[in-house]
Amino acid sequence: MLWIILLLVVVAVVAYRFRAPLLAKILGQPQSRIERRLNRPKR
């Protein structure tokens, strides 16, 4: 059971680190556009 939780944490961290390429692939938009949206200042 512990290894399942650990695996989920590792998958979540990897998905967060590579969120721009993953979102670009899922949404079918350029990666640079996704990165600009993620890196813009918060309101």
C-alpha positions as CSV (number, residue, x, y, z in Angstrom):
1,M,0.0,0.0,0.0
2,L,2.8,2.4,0.9
3,W,4.5,1.9,-2.5
4,I,1.2,2.9,-4.3
5,I,1.1,6.2,-2.4
6,L,4.8,6.7,-3.1
7,L,4.3,6.0,-6.8
8,L,1.4,8.6,-6.9
9,V,3.6,11.2,-5.3
10,V,6.4,10.6,-7.7
11,V,4.0,10.7,-10.7
12,A,2.5,14.0,-9.4
13,V,5.9,15.6,-9.0
14,V,7.0,14.5,-12.5
15,A,3.7,15.8,-14.0
16,Y,4.2,19.1,-12.2
17,R,7.8,19.5,-13.4
18,F,6.9,18.7,-17.0
19,R,3.5,20.5,-17.0
20,A,4.2,22.8,-20.0
21,P,5.1,20.0,-22.5
22,L,2.3,17.8,-21.2
23,L,-0.3,20.5,-21.4
24,A,0.9,21.4,-24.9
25,K,0.6,17.8,-26.0
26,I,-2.9,17.4,-24.5
27,L,-4.3,20.8,-25.7
28,G,-2.6,20.7,-29.0
29,Q,-1.1,24.2,-28.6
30,P,2.5,25.4,-28.9
31,Q,4.6,24.8,-25.8
32,S,5.8,28.4,-25.7
33,R,2.2,29.7,-25.4
34,I,1.6,27.3,-22.5
35,E,4.8,28.5,-20.8
36,R,3.8,32.1,-21.2
37,R,0.4,31.4,-19.6
38,L,2.0,29.5,-16.7
39,N,4.7,32.1,-16.0
40,R,2.7,35.3,-16.2
41,P,2.2,37.2,-13.0
42,K,-0.6,36.3,-10.7
43,R,-3.4,38.8,-10.0
